[in-house]
């Protein structure tokens, strides 16, 4: 009798449960504009310094993404971020070792916001583990690393979106389409200018903080004793980790220059330039650069730091009938009426994206090419490095895009790659 009552009670409870489907959260079913958990793209972000937190905030606003893990070799900084995200209602894991993320089959995508000297190794490891990649700019520390990234991403059929997000800004696309379609007349010159960065004096020696895995932070970079505040932003201006803002900031505007004037990518180009280098102090990247790039037909790109540019920060396309100048804060033209130009259906139209990270996630699902694929950022990164090398050797150089080499200059070609610290290798 007791058994029968228990069975009747169980059946009543089961029937009641079946009659109340509304108790299942709509988000679990992908209703009301949400995405079901099984359909979300799981993401891990590597690097919680300058750019990583921006990745987190952007991803958290996109319903198709589910951020699961954050990573940084600086334990205190990592835990501070994790605590803040937990208080904001995010359920995240953390790790100091990016290799744990690469080995985790539950993670679909990685976003990489580590210093440039890590980009190649992390991207290649992610691709080999079947993960798609959002990689910050510049793409790589050297031309050889960038080439290896391109080949690996394609070999494993992965999607890579580079963090040259100006391509997803309609003002930059408008400027490029005006230049591409002859609305400025015959294009004669492109002026590009970017900030030159921080001229640091001595970083004081110090003990490695207990929370930092310094060996893992260095990775493939040469071993040097720890210096205070090295791991927080200052690495941008030390060539062991970055080529400086001639590369890491300038790649944004150089990419736009190439997008609107692809002639620079065909055949060989002539490059010459000069730059300032600090006579003392730890910052060993270039400052105050002035570089001239010229195609066979005579099209010229002038690449400056902001302080040297005669037309100021940004990208200016100059034709024989007018010019257009674009920055992140606005767009202007020699004739304001140019900005009201309607690009004809028969004109060349560039890829349209209004949200760089969202475009990436859409392409992860569709397997369509993203707006900033690996080869595009590799090209802009190469040009930044070619400009840097030209300013260091202080003589005219000829760059062959197809070979990705300088023509007849072994000394300059030796600057296109670096030896990695063991055990790290491409």
Secondary structure, 3 states (H helix, E strand, C coil): CHHHHHHHHHHHHHHHHHCCHHHCCHHHHCCCCCCCHHHCEEEEEECCCCCHHHHHHHHHCCCCEEEEEEECCEHHHHHHHHHHHHHCCCCCEEECCHHHHHCCCCCCEEEECCCHHHHHHHHHHHHHCCCEEEECCCCCCCHHHHHHHHHHHHHCCCCEEECCHHHHCHHHHHHHHHHHCCCCCCEEEEEEEECCCCCCCCCCECCCCCCECHHHHHCCCCCCCCECCCCCCHHHHCCCCCCCHHHHCHHHHHHHHHHHCHHHHCCEEEEEEEEECCCCCCCCCCEEEEEEEECCCCCEEEEEECCCCCCCCEEEEEECCEEEEEECCEEEECCHHHHHCCCCCCCCCCCCCCCHHHHHHHHHHHCCCCCCCHHHHHHHHHHHHHHHHHHHHCCCEEEECCCCEECCCHHHHHHHCCCCCCCCCC
